[in-house]
Amino acid sequence: MADSIDELRTKLAQSCRILALTGLLRDTLGHVSARIPGTDEMLVRCRGREESGLLFTEEEDIRRVGFDGKGPDLEDRFNPPGELPIHSEIFRARREVGAVVHAHPPGAVMCGLGGVKFRPMLGAFDSGQSLKLVTDGIPVYPRAVLIRNRELAAEMLAAMGDRTVCLLQGHGITVTGSSVEEATVRAIAFETFCRMTWQLELAGKKAPEMSPEDIAQDLRTYQNQTPARDWRYYVRLLEYRRPIGMDPFGIEDMTPA
């Protein structure tokens, strides 16, 4: 059963806080959206007059707008993100997409700027989430420009194709999912993979190739996974006040709220 508007609004606010807490969104930059089924409208994280940043997103910051970025829900108090075409053009072109994350995670940006080649190296580590992304292929949009109009969004979509993740070189990432939960968990999995890849590159190391047998086994495991378990974990993580640092191997200094 599809989420109600209020449920979607709550999940989008949680997603913004989760992505900020895990380091994918910083200060006031980045946005998450969800398609409103059966309409040419979306819910999207907007900026208010007294913007306090993604880590402090509340349901009030999630506004209903048309694919043109207009609508009475803005109430002359909120502005949709300047890069709204990222969301609207994906929703127009790909009916299977229910949610979009656009973020500027440092690990992905560093890998893009460094021309790092992604290789299958993590399987059981994250139940095959990053393995599925890498074996499908990570497309790169080779421009660092702000995607503020439909023409640039069409360029990005052409680079992205039917993939669920696109690396925007010198800019960030665009991640899609059938739900807010899926897009959020997928974005975190990709950033974790990027951070570990970058750490290996810094150390001058090269991860061994996974065998075709192990790849096939872990991809079968991934097919049976849903984002629900990971999503519940990240929602619970919101009970803690201190953001997770850049360390991809653990959580430091978590203090209960």
ROVEXPA-713707 format. One record per atom (N, C-alpha, C, O): residue in three letters; y, z, x. Coordinates in pm, whole numbers, padded with zeros to 5 digits, always signed. Example, Ala and Ser with C-alpha at 12.3 -4.5 7.8 and 13.67 -1.06 7.14 Angstrom:
<selos>
ALA-00569+00780+01319ALA-00450+00780+01230ALA-00330+00780+01320ALA-00332+00846+01424SER-00225+00708+01285SER-00106+00714+01367SER+00003+00787+01290SER+00114+00804+01341
</selos>
This chain:
<selos>
MET-00118+00000+00084MET+00000+00000+00000MET+00125+00000+00088MET+00133+00076+00185ALA+00222-00084+00055ALA+00342-00098+00137ALA+00427+00027+00129ALA+00430+00096+00027ASP+00497+00057+00239ASP+00588+00171+00239ASP+00704+00147+00145ASP+00748+00034+00126SER+00754+00255+00087SER+00876+00246+00008SER+00995+00230+00102SER+00983+00249+00223ILE+01111+00197+00045ILE+01232+00184+00126ILE+01262+00315+00199ILE+01297+00315+00317ASP+01249+00427+00128ASP+01277+00556+00191ASP+01178+00586+00304ASP+01217+00639+00408GLU+01050+00551+00284GLU+00950+00573+00389GLU+00980+00488+00511GLU+00970+00534+00625LEU+01017+00361+00488LEU+01052+00273+00599LEU+01174+00327+00674LEU+01178+00323+00797ARG+01270+00376+00600ARG+01392+00429+00663ARG+01358+00548+00753ARG+01409+00559+00864THR+01271+00635+00705THR+01230+00751+00784THR+01156+00708+00910THR+01181+00759+01018LYS+01063+00612+00896LYS+00985+00566+01011LYS+01074+00497+01114LYS+01052+00513+01234LEU+01173+00421+01070LEU+01262+00356+01165LEU+01345+00458+01242LEU+01364+00444+01363ALA+01393+00561+01174ALA+01467+00666+01243ALA+01377+00737+01344ALA+01420+00765+01456GLN+01252+00765+01305GLN+01157+00826+01398GLN+01130+00735+01516GLN+01125+00780+01631SER+01113+00606+01490SER+01086+00511+01597SER+01199+00510+01700SER+01173+00512+01820CYS+01324+00509+01654CYS+01437+00510+01746CYS+01436+00635+01833CYS+01458+00627+01954ARG+01409+00750+01772ARG+01406+00874+01849ARG+01289+00876+01948ARG+01303+00921+02061ILE+01174+00826+01904ILE+01056+00819+01991ILE+01083+00728+02110ILE+01053+00765+02224LEU+01138+00611+02085LEU+01162+00515+02193LEU+01268+00567+02290LEU+01263+00537+02409ALA+01365+00643+02240ALA+01464+00705+02329ALA+01399+00817+02410ALA+01424+00831+02530LEU+01317+00897+02344LEU+01252+01009+02411LEU+01160+00963+02522LEU+01147+01030+02624THR+01096+00848+02504THR+01003+00797+02605THR+01072+00704+02705THR+01005+00646+02791GLY+01204+00688+02695GLY+01279+00615+02796GLY+01294+00467+02774GLY+01343+00397+02863LEU+01252+00415+02659LEU+01265+00272+02634LEU+01403+00236+02583LEU+01453+00126+02611LEU+01465+00326+02510LEU+01602+00307+02462LEU+01690+00407+02532LEU+01652+00523+02548ARG+01807+00365+02574ARG+01898+00459+02639ARG+02033+00456+02570ARG+02075+00354+02515ASP+02098+00566+02573ASP+02228+00590+02509ASP+02241+00520+02375ASP+02167+00553+02283THR+02331+00424+02361THR+02353+00361+02230THR+02295+00220+02222THR+02322+00148+02126LEU+02217+00180+02321LEU+02171+00041+02329LEU+02027+00026+02280LEU+01941+00107+02314GLY+02003-00077+02199GLY+01871-00105+02147GLY+01867-00082+01997GLY+01951-00012+01942HIS+01767-00142+01931HIS+01760-00132+01787HIS+01620-00167+01738HIS+01546-00240+01804VAL+01586-00112+01622VAL+01455-00134+01559VAL+01480-00173+01415VAL+01572-00123+01351SER+01397-00264+01364SER+01414-00310+01226SER+01280-00321+01156SER+01175-00322+01220ALA+01285-00328+01023ALA+01166-00350+00943ALA+01201-00446+00829ALA+01305-00433+00765ARG+01113-00540+00806ARG+01130-00633+00695ARG+01114-00557+00562ARG+01026-00472+00550ILE+01198-00588+00465ILE+01177-00538+00330ILE+01095-00644+00258ILE+01146-00751+00226PRO+00967-00615+00232PRO+00876-00718+00178PRO+00930-00784+00052PRO+00987-00719-00036GLY+00910-00916+00045GLY+00950-00992-00072GLY+01096-01024-00082GLY+01143-01073-00185THR+01172-00997+00026THR+01317-01023+00026THR+01357-01093+00155THR+01277-01106+00248ASP+01481-01135+00160ASP+01542-01182+00284ASP+01634-01074+00338ASP+01748-01100+00377GLU+01583-00952+00337GLU+01659-00837+00384GLU+01573-00753+00478GLU+01451-00766+00484MET+01641-00668+00551MET+01572-00578+00643MET+01643-00443+00644MET+01758-00432+00603LEU+01572-00343+00692LEU+01633-00217+00732LEU+01647-00221+00883LEU+01553-00260+00953VAL+01763-00182+00934VAL+01785-00190+01077VAL+01874-00075+01122VAL+01960-00029+01047ARG+01853-00029+01244ARG+01935+00077+01300ARG+02074+00021+01330ARG+02090-00069+01412CYS+02175+00077+01262CYS+02313+00031+01279CYS+02393+00136+01354CYS+02347+00249+01374ARG+02513+00098+01395ARG+02602+00190+01466ARG+02711+00238+01370ARG+02774+00160+01300GLY+02729+00370+01369GLY+02834+00427+01285GLY+02963+00446+01362GLY+02970+00418+01481ARG+03064+00494+01292ARG+03195+00514+01355ARG+03190+00623+01461ARG+03264+00617+01560GLU+03105+00721+01440GLU+03091+00830+01539GLU+02950+00823+01598GLU+02869+00914+01579GLU+02924+00715+01669GLU+02791+00689+01725GLU+02754+00794+01829GLU+02833+00826+01918SER+02632+00849+01817SER+02587+00952+01911SER+02463+00912+01988SER+02413+00991+02068GLY+02412+00791+01968GLY+02301+00744+02048GLY+02168+00743+01976GLY+02149+00809+01875LEU+02076+00664+02034LEU+01946+00641+01970LEU+01861+00767+01962LEU+01784+00783+01868LEU+01874+00856+02059LEU+01793+00978+02059LEU+01824+01067+01940LEU+01743+01151+01902PHE+01940+01048+01881PHE+01984+01133+01770PHE+01991+01057+01638PHE+02066+01095+01547THR+01915+00950+01628THR+01914+00868+01508THR+01867+00948+01387THR+01768+01021+01394GLU+01939+00933+01278GLU+01901+00992+01150GLU+01880+00882+01047GLU+01917+00767+01069GLU+01822+00919+00934GLU+01796+00821+00829GLU+01924+00751+00786GLU+01922+00634+00748GLU+02036+00821+00792GLU+02164+00764+00751GLU+02202+00644+00837GLU+02275+00555+00792ASP+02154+00640+00962ASP+02188+00529+01052ASP+02108+00403+01023ASP+02139+00296+01076ILE+02007+00414+00939ILE+01923+00299+00904ILE+01979+00236+00778ILE+01982+00300+00673ARG+02023+00111+00787ARG+02094+00046+00677ARG+02023-00082+00633ARG+01958-00149+00712ARG+02038-00112+00507ARG+01978-00233+00448ARG+02079-00347+00457ARG+02190-00337+00406VAL+02037-00456+00521VAL+02125-00573+00534VAL+02045-00700+00511VAL+01922-00701+00524GLY+02116-00806+00477GLY+02053-00937+00467GLY+02031-00994+00606GLY+02080-00941+00706PHE+01956-01104+00611PHE+01932-01168+00740PHE+02062-01218+00802PHE+02066-01249+00922ASP+02169-01226+00722ASP+02300-01266+00775ASP+02379-01146+00827ASP+02491-01161+00874GLY+02320-01025+00817GLY+02388-00906+00867GLY+02489-00846+00774GLY+02568-00760+00814LYS+02489-00890+00650LYS+02585-00839+00553LYS+02514-00764+00441LYS+02394-00781+00419GLY+02591-00680+00371GLY+02536-00608+00258GLY+02617-00485+00226GLY+02680-00427+00314PRO+02616-00444+00099PRO+02698-00329+00057PRO+02652-00198+00119PRO+02729-00102+00120ASP+02529-00190+00169ASP+02478-00066+00226ASP+02552-00026+00355ASP+02542+00088+00400LEU+02625-00120+00413LEU+02703-00090+00533LEU+02823-00001+00500LEU+02871+00074+00586GLU+02871-00009+00377GLU+02974+00082+00325GLU+03101+00084+00411GLU+03174+00184+00409ASP+03128-00021+00484ASP+03246-00024+00572ASP+03248+00090+00673ASP+03352+00121+00731ARG+03131+00153+00694ARG+03121+00263+00792ARG+03025+00229+00905ARG+03029+00294+01010PHE+02940+00130+00886PHE+02837+00096+00983PHE+02847-00051+01022PHE+02888-00135+00942ASN+02809-00079+01145ASN+02803-00216+01194ASN+02661-00249+01235ASN+02598-00171+01307PRO+02607-00362+01190PRO+02474-00401+01237PRO+02479-00435+01385PRO+02587-00467+01436PRO+02368-00428+01455PRO+02370-00460+01598PRO+02418-00603+01622PRO+02391-00693+01543GLY+02489-00622+01733GLY+02538-00756+01765GLY+02426-00856+01785GLY+02443-00975+01762GLU+02310-00806+01826GLU+02195-00894+01848GLU+02102-00898+01726GLU+01981-00917+01739LEU+02160-00880+01608LEU+02080-00888+01486LEU+02000-01018+01475LEU+01891-01016+01418PRO+02049-01133+01528PRO+01969-01256+01520PRO+01830-01244+01582PRO+01740-01317+01541ILE+01811-01155+01678ILE+01676-01134+01730ILE+01582-01099+01616ILE+01472-01154+01605HIS+01627-01008+01530HIS+01544-00960+01420HIS+01535-01063+01307HIS+01427-01097+01260SER+01651-01113+01265SER+01652-01202+01149SER+01575-01331+01175SER+01505-01380+01086GLU+01588-01387+01295GLU+01520-01514+01321GLU+01370-01495+01335GLU+01293-01584+01299ILE+01327-01381+01388ILE+01183-01354+01391ILE+01131-01338+01250ILE+01026-01394+01217PHE+01201-01264+01165PHE+01155-01246+01027PHE+01153-01379+00952PHE+01065-01402+00870ARG+01249-01465+00979ARG+01250-01596+00913ARG+01132-01682+00957ARG+01071-01751+00875ALA+01101-01677+01086ALA+01004-01772+01141ALA+00860-01722+01133ALA+00767-01802+01128ARG+00841-01590+01132ARG+00705-01536+01144ARG+00679-01436+01032ARG+00715-01319+01041ARG+00615-01484+00926ARG+00595-01403+00807ARG+00501-01285+00831ARG+00503-01188+00755GLU+00419-01292+00936GLU+00325-01182+00963GLU+00393-01061+01025GLU+00334-00953+01031VAL+00517-01078+01072VAL+00587-00969+01141VAL+00654-00878+01039VAL+00728-00924+00952GLY+00625-00749+01051GLY+00686-00651+00962GLY+00792-00566+01028GLY+00871-00502+00959ALA+00794-00564+01162ALA+00890-00480+01233ALA+00918-00539+01370ALA+00832-00605+01429VAL+01039-00514+01420VAL+01082-00566+01550VAL+01151-00455+01628VAL+01234-00382+01575VAL+01113-00443+01755VAL+01180-00352+01849VAL+01251-00436+01954VAL+01190-00524+02016HIS+01378-00409+01975HIS+01449-00467+02090HIS+01499-00351+02174HIS+01577-00267+02126ALA+01455-00345+02299ALA+01487-00233+02387ALA+01514-00281+02528ALA+01488-00397+02562HIS+01567-00191+02611HIS+01601-00221+02750HIS+01525-00127+02843HIS+01589-00055+02921PRO+01395-00124+02839PRO+01319-00028+02921PRO+01324-00065+03069PRO+01304-00181+03104PRO+01349+00032+03156PRO+01370+00001+03298PRO+01249-00059+03367PRO+01265-00147+03452GLY+01128-00015+03333GLY+01010-00070+03398GLY+00995-00218+03373GLY+00969-00295+03465ALA+01011-00259+03247ALA+00999-00401+03212ALA+01111-00482+03277ALA+01088-00592+03326VAL+01233-00426+03275VAL+01346-00499+03336VAL+01323-00518+03486VAL+01348-00626+03538MET+01277-00414+03555MET+01251-00426+03699MET+01142-00530+03726MET+01156-00610+03818CYS+01036-00528+03648CYS+00928-00626+03669CYS+00978-00767+03646CYS+00941-00860+03718GLY+01064-00783+03545GLY+01118-00916+03519GLY+01209-00964+03630GLY+01198-01079+03674LEU+01297-00878+03677LEU+01388-00915+03785LEU+01314-00941+03915LEU+01353-01026+03995GLY+01206-00867+03936GLY+01128-00881+04059GLY+01027-00993+04055GLY+00958-01017+04154GLY+01016-01061+03941GLY+00919-01170+03930GLY+00775-01124+03944GLY+00690-01198+03992VAL+00749-01001+03900VAL+00614-00945+03913VAL+00517-01020+03821VAL+00548-01047+03705LYS+00402-01054+03874LYS+00298-01120+03796LYS+00208-01015+03734LYS+00148-00933+03804PHE+00198-01017+03603PHE+00114-00920+03534PHE-00033-00961+03541PHE-00067-01077+03517ARG-00118-00864+03575ARG-00261-00891+03589ARG-00340-00789+03510ARG-00296-00675+03497PRO-00455-00826+03456PRO-00538-00728+03385PRO-00585-00620+03481PRO-00659-00647+03576MET-00542-00497+03455MET-00585-00389+03544MET-00611-00259+03468MET-00678-00171+03520LEU-00559-00247+03346LEU-00579-00127+03266LEU-00660-00162+03142LEU-00622-00251+03066GLY-00770-00093+03123GLY-00851-00118+03004GLY-00867+00009+02925GLY-00794+00034+02829ALA-00966+00092+02965ALA-00992+00217+02896ALA-00873+00313+02904ALA-00859+00401+02820PHE-00788+00295+03004PHE-00671+00381+03021PHE-00592+00396+02892PHE-00554+00508+02856ASP-00567+00287+02822ASP-00491+00293+02696ASP-00564+00222+02583ASP-00502+00160+02496SER-00696+00232+02586SER-00781+00173+02480SER-00759+00023+02465SER-00775-00033+02357GLY-00722-00042+02576GLY-00709-00187+02575GLY-00579-00240+02521GLY-00564-00362+02505GLN-00481-00153+02492GLN-00355-00201+02434GLN-00282-00295+02530GLN-00248-00408+02493SER-00256-00248+02653SER-00186-00334+02748SER-00273-00450+02793SER-00222-00558+02822LEU-00404-00429+02799LEU-00495-00537+02838LEU-00484-00654+02742LEU-00482-00770+02784LYS-00476-00625+02612LYS-00462-00731+02512LYS-00332-00808+02534LYS-00331-00931+02526LEU-00224-00737+02561LEU-00096-00804+02583LEU-00102-00895+02704LEU-00056-01009+02699VAL-00159-00845+02814VAL-00159-00920+02939VAL-00254-01040+02932VAL-00221-01148+02981THR-00371-01022+02872THR-00464-01135+02862THR-00411-01241+02767THR-00441-01360+02784ASP-00333-01202+02666ASP-00269-01301+02580ASP-00159-01376+02655ASP-00128-01491+02624GLY-00100-01307+02754GLY+00010-01366+02831GLY+00143-01309+02788GLY+00171-01299+02668ILE+00227-01271+02884ILE+00360-01217+02857ILE+00462-01327+02881ILE+00491-01359+02996PRO+00517-01385+02775PRO+00619-01490+02794PRO+00751-01431+02842PRO+00782-01314+02815VAL+00828-01512+02912VAL+00956-01468+02967VAL+01066-01559+02915VAL+01058-01681+02924TYR+01170-01497+02860TYR+01292-01570+02825TYR+01385-01556+02945TYR+01431-01445+02973PRO+01414-01665+03016PRO+01476-01654+03149PRO+01628-01641+03148PRO+01694-01690+03240ARG+01684-01577+03047ARG+01829-01559+03043ARG+01861-01413+03014ARG+01791-01347+02937ALA+01968-01364+03078ALA+02010-01226+03058ALA+02120-01214+02954ALA+02183-01109+02941VAL+02143-01320+02882VAL+02254-01327+02787VAL+02226-01241+02663VAL+02111-01223+02623LEU+02333-01188+02603LEU+02320-01122+02474LEU+02284-01225+02368LEU+02345-01332+02361ILE+02187-01194+02287ILE+02139-01290+02187ILE+02212-01262+02056ILE+02162-01192+01968ARG+02331-01318+02045ARG+02422-01284+01936ARG+02434-01392+01830ARG+02512-01377+01736ASN+02360-01502+01844ASN+02367-01607+01742ASN+02229-01669+01722ASN+02137-01645+01800ARG+02217-01750+01618ARG+02087-01806+01581ARG+02036-01904+01686ARG+01915-01917+01705GLU+02127-01972+01754GLU+02085-02069+01855GLU+02016-02000+01972GLU+01911-02046+02017LEU+02074-01892+02020LEU+02011-01819+02130LEU+01882-01752+02084LEU+01784-01747+02159ALA+01881-01701+01961ALA+01757-01643+01908ALA+01647-01747+01899ALA+01530-01717+01924ALA+01684-01871+01864ALA+01584-01978+01857ALA+01529-02008+01996ALA+01410-02037+02010GLU+01614-02002+02098GLU+01566-02019+02236GLU+01465-01911+02272GLU+01360-01940+02330MET+01498-01786+02238MET+01407-01677+02269MET+01275-01695+02195MET+01168-01675+02253LEU+01282-01734+02068LEU+01160-01755+01988LEU+01075-01866+02045LEU+00952-01858+02044ALA+01140-01971+02095ALA+01065-02080+02156ALA+00988-02032+02278ALA+00875-02073+02302ALA+01052-01943+02356ALA+00983-01887+02473ALA+00872-01791+02430ALA+00766-01787+02492MET+00899-01714+02326MET+00804-01612+02281MET+00680-01671+02216MET+00570-01618+02231GLY+00697-01781+02144GLY+00583-01842+02075GLY+00525-01747+01972GLY+00598-01685+01895ASP+00391-01736+01972ASP+00326-01649+01874ASP+00286-01515+01934ASP+00207-01442+01874ARG+00341-01482+02052ARG+00307-01356+02117ARG+00377-01239+02048ARG+00471-01257+01971THR+00329-01119+02079THR+00388-01000+02018THR+00490-00933+02109THR+00561-00842+02066VAL+00497-00976+02235VAL+00593-00921+02331VAL+00659-01036+02404VAL+00593-01133+02442CYS+00790-01026+02425CYS+00862-01122+02508CYS+00950-01043+02604CYS+01024-00954+02564LEU+00940-01078+02733LEU+01023-01015+02836LEU+01150-01097+02852LEU+01144-01216+02883LEU+01264-01034+02831LEU+01394-01102+02844LEU+01448-01068+02983LEU+01489-00955+03009GLN+01446-01166+03071GLN+01475-01142+03212GLN+01615-01086+03232GLN+01713-01143+03184GLY+01624-00973+03303GLY+01753-00910+03327GLY+01816-00849+03203GLY+01936-00824+03200HIS+01735-00826+03101HIS+01789-00782+02973HIS+01702-00674+02910HIS+01747-00561+02893GLY+01579-00706+02875GLY+01494-00609+02808GLY+01370-00673+02750GLY+01313-00765+02809ILE+01327-00624+02634ILE+01207-00675+02569ILE+01232-00691+02420ILE+01316-00624+02361THR+01156-00781+02361THR+01145-00791+02216THR+00997-00776+02183THR+00912-00845+02239VAL+00967-00685+02090VAL+00829-00655+02054VAL+00816-00660+01903VAL+00901-00608+01831THR+00710-00723+01855THR+00686-00731+01712THR+00560-00655+01675THR+00476-00625+01759GLY+00549-00625+01546GLY+00428-00563+01493GLY+00422-00585+01344GLY+00522-00622+01281SER+00306-00563+01287SER+00293-00575+01142SER+00358-00457+01072SER+00388-00463+00953SER+00380-00348+01147SER+00441-00227+01092SER+00531-00165+01197SER+00526-00201+01314VAL+00613-00070+01153VAL+00698+00003+01247VAL+00611+00076+01349VAL+00642+00076+01468GLU+00504+00137+01301GLU+00416+00211+01391GLU+00358+00119+01499GLU+00357+00154+01617GLU+00310+00003+01458GLU+00247-00087+01555GLU+00347-00138+01658GLU+00317-00139+01777ALA+00465-00179+01614ALA+00565-00229+01707ALA+00608-00121+01806ALA+00628-00148+01924THR+00622+00003+01758THR+00665+00113+01843THR+00560+00145+01949THR+00591+00153+02068VAL+00436+00164+01905VAL+00328+00198+01998VAL+00306+00085+02098VAL+00280+00110+02215ARG+00316-00038+02052ARG+00298-00153+02141ARG+00407-00157+02248ARG+00378-00185+02365ALA+00530-00131+02210ALA+00640-00131+02308ALA+00620-00024+02414ALA+00644-00049+02532ILE+00576+00093+02373ILE+00552+00201+02469ILE+00437+00165+02563ILE+00445+00189+02683ALA+00330+00108+02508ALA+00215+00069+02591ALA+00256-00034+02696ALA+00213-00027+02811PHE+00339-00130+02657PHE+00382-00232+02752PHE+00470-00173+02861PHE+00456-00207+02978GLU+00561-00083+02823GLU+00649-00023+02923GLU+00569+00064+03020GLU+00596+00063+03140THR+00472+00140+02970THR+00388+00219+03059THR+00316+00130+03160THR+00310+00161+03279PHE+00263+00018+03111PHE+00197-00079+03200PHE+00295-00131+03304PHE+00259-00142+03421CYS+00417-00163+03262CYS+00517-00215+03356CYS+00552-00112+03463CYS+00565-00146+03580ARG+00568+00013+03423ARG+00603+00117+03521ARG+00491+00135+03624ARG+00519+00150+03743MET+00366+00133+03578MET+00255+00150+03672MET+00244+00028+03763MET+00216+00041+03882THR+00266-00090+03707THR+00265-00212+03788THR+00372-00206+03896THR+00347-00240+04011TRP+00492-00162+03858TRP+00603-00156+03952TRP+00575-00054+04063TRP+00607-00078+04179GLN+00517+00059+04027GLN+00485+00160+04128GLN+00385+00106+04230GLN+00396+00134+04349LEU+00288+00029+04184LEU+00191-00033+04275LEU+00261-00133+04367LEU+00232-00139+04487GLU+00351-00211+04310GLU+00426-00308+04391GLU+00507-00236+04499GLU+00510-00280+04614LEU+00572-00127+04463LEU+00651-00051+04560LEU+00564+00003+04673LEU+00606+00009+04788ALA+00442+00043+04638ALA+00350+00098+04737ALA+00282-00011+04819ALA+00206+00019+04910GLY+00308-00137+04787GLY+00244-00247+04858GLY+00096-00260+04827GLY+00020-00314+04907LYS+00056-00211+04711LYS-00085-00214+04673LYS-00109-00322+04569LYS-00018-00367+04500LYS-00234-00362+04559LYS-00274-00460+04460LYS-00397-00408+04387LYS-00501-00382+04447ALA-00383-00394+04256ALA-00494-00343+04176ALA-00609-00443+04178ALA-00585-00564+04175PRO-00733-00396+04182PRO-00846-00489+04176PRO-00854-00557+04041PRO-00816-00500+03938GLU-00903-00677+04042GLU-00921-00750+03916GLU-01031-00684+03834GLU-01133-00642+03887MET-01009-00676+03704MET-01115-00630+03615MET-01219-00740+03599MET-01185-00859+03601SER-01341-00704+03585SER-01446-00803+03566SER-01437-00860+03425SER-01389-00793+03334PRO-01483-00984+03406PRO-01484-01042+03271PRO-01560-00956+03171PRO-01523-00948+03054GLU-01668-00891+03219GLU-01746-00806+03129GLU-01665-00685+03081GLU-01668-00650+02963ASP-01593-00622+03176ASP-01512-00506+03138ASP-01395-00546+03048ASP-01361-00475+02953ILE-01335-00660+03077ILE-01226-00709+02992ILE-01276-00730+02849ILE-01213-00687+02753ALA-01391-00796+02837ALA-01446-00824+02704ALA-01478-00695+02630ALA-01451-00684+02510GLN-01535-00597+02701GLN-01570-00471+02636GLN-01447-00397+02589GLN-01444-00347+02477ASP-01344-00389+02673ASP-01224-00315+02635ASP-01146-00386+02526ASP-01082-00321+02443LEU-01149-00519+02524LEU-01083-00591+02416LEU-01154-00567+02283LEU-01089-00561+02179ARG-01286-00554+02287ARG-01359-00521+02163ARG-01320-00382+02115ARG-01306-00360+01994THR-01301-00289+02208THR-01255-00154+02171THR-01118-00161+02107THR-01092-00094+02007TYR-01030-00242+02167TYR-00894-00254+02114TYR-00893-00306+01970TYR-00813-00261+01888GLN-00983-00400+01940GLN-00987-00458+01806GLN-01014-00354+01698GLN-00979-00374+01582ASN-01076-00242+01737ASN-01109-00137+01641ASN-01004-00027+01635ASN-01020+00072+01563GLN-00895-00044+01711GLN-00791+00058+01716GLN-00682+00030+01612GLN-00654-00085+01579THR-00622+00136+01563THR-00501+00126+01482THR-00394+00211+01550THR-00428+00299+01629PRO-00266+00188+01520PRO-00161+00268+01585PRO-00145+00407+01527PRO-00064+00485+01575ALA-00221+00440+01423ALA-00197+00565+01349ALA-00207+00688+01437ALA-00122+00776+01431ARG-00311+00695+01520ARG-00331+00815+01602ARG-00218+00832+01703ARG-00162+00941+01715ASP-00185+00725+01774ASP-00076+00734+01871ASP+00056+00764+01802ASP+00136+00843+01853TRP+00080+00703+01687TRP+00204+00726+01613TRP+00217+00874+01576TRP+00325+00932+01591ARG+00110+00934+01528ARG+00116+01076+01493ARG+00151+01161+01614ARG+00228+01257+01604TYR+00094+01125+01730TYR+00126+01200+01852TYR+00275+01191+01883TYR+00337+01292+01912TYR+00332+01071+01877TYR+00473+01055+01913TYR+00565+01122+01811TYR+00670+01174+01847VAL+00525+01122+01684VAL+00604+01194+01584VAL+00605+01344+01615VAL+00709+01409+01605ARG+00489+01398+01652ARG+00484+01539+01690ARG+00568+01566+01815ARG+00625+01673+01830LEU+00573+01467+01903LEU+00650+01483+02027LEU+00799+01504+01997LEU+00871+01562+02078LEU+00843+01458+01882LEU+00982+01474+01845LEU+01020+01622+01824LEU+01138+01656+01816GLU+00919+01708+01814GLU+00946+01851+01803GLU+01000+01909+01934GLU+01051+02020+01937TYR+00987+01833+02043TYR+01033+01878+02174TYR+01168+01814+02206TYR+01195+01701+02167ARG+01250+01889+02277ARG+01389+01845+02293ARG+01413+01761+02417ARG+01501+01675+02417ARG+01338+01784+02522ARG+01371+01719+02648ARG+01305+01582+02656ARG+01184+01571+02632PRO+01381+01478+02691PRO+01322+01344+02704PRO+01216+01340+02813PRO+01222+01416+02910ILE+01119+01251+02796ILE+01018+01228+02898ILE+01082+01147+03009ILE+01156+01053+02983GLY+01053+01184+03133GLY+01114+01114+03246GLY+01046+00982+03278GLY+00969+00930+03198MET+01076+00930+03396MET+01023+00800+03437MET+00879+00807+03486MET+00816+00703+03507ASP+00826+00927+03506ASP+00690+00941+03556ASP+00590+00885+03456ASP+00578+00939+03346PRO+00517+00777+03490PRO+00424+00719+03393PRO+00292+00796+03384PRO+00206+00760+03304PHE+00276+00900+03463PHE+00148+00968+03471PHE+00145+01101+03396PHE+00040+01165+03390GLY+00255+01143+03340GLY+00251+01270+03270GLY+00382+01302+03202GLY+00476+01222+03206ILE+00386+01417+03139ILE+00504+01461+03066ILE+00556+01587+03134ILE+00482+01683+03153GLU+00683+01584+03171GLU+00739+01694+03247GLU+00840+01773+03162GLU+00915+01715+03083ASP+00840+01903+03181ASP+00948+01988+03127ASP+00965+01977+02977ASP+01077+01972+02927MET+00854+01973+02904MET+00867+01972+02760MET+00896+02113+02711MET+00823+02207+02743THR+01003+02128+02635THR+01041+02257+02583THR+01038+02252+02431THR+01104+02166+02372PRO+00964+02341+02364PRO+00960+02338+02219PRO+01099+02353+02158PRO+01184+02426+02209ALA+01120+02282+02049ALA+01250+02292+01981ALA+01268+02431+01922ALA+01371+02460+01861
</selos>
